[in-house]
C-alpha cells in the first residue's frame, strides 16, 4: 500500500489540536482504584505474506519507509515492535523480526534481562540512556515484554525513574484463538 508522504500540518490544524488538548487538560483527573479502557478489536487476517527471512523482511518493510524520514533504524525498530505486539503475524515472520532487529547497527543483544515481573530472557536493546527493550523467552522464543528504561540520570528525562522500567507491556498470551476477549481492568499504580 502506498502512503502519501508525511507533511507538516498547517497552523490552523495545530490550533485545533491545541484546543482539544486544552479541553482534555481541563477535565478532572478521575477517581477510583482502577484504570479502565475499553477497546474494540477488529478481526484481522494474518500477515502471512511477509517473508520469514530477516533480510527479505527488512527489504519488504523498507518498501514502506517514508521518503522524508531520517532514521531508518528507528523506523525498522518501530515496525518490528508493531509486528511483534500488534500484528497477526506468523511464527516465521516473528522469528525474522527478531533476527532483523538483532542485525541493526545500534541494537544490542543481552541475556538475563528481566521484565517488570522479574521474568528473565534474552533481549534486544536500543538506545542510551533511554533504552527500549524487547524481551524474549530464551526457551520458547515467545515475546515476554516490550519496555523502556532510563539507564542513568539524564537532564532531558529527569522525571523518569532510573534503572527500572517506566513503561512495560507484559505479554501474558499472544496468538490466535477462538476465545472471545474478556474484560480486563488494570489497577491504578499506588492503589490497594
ABEGO torsion letter per residue (X at the ends): XBBBBBBBBBAAAAAAAAAAAAAAAABBAEBEABBBBBBBBBBBBBBAABBABAAAAAAAAAAABBAABABAAAAAAAAAAAAAAABBBBAAAAAAAAAAAAABAABBBBBGBBBAAGBBBBBBBBEOABBBBBBBBAAAGBBABBBBBBABBBAAAAABBBGBBABBBBBABBEBBABBBBBBBBBBBGBX
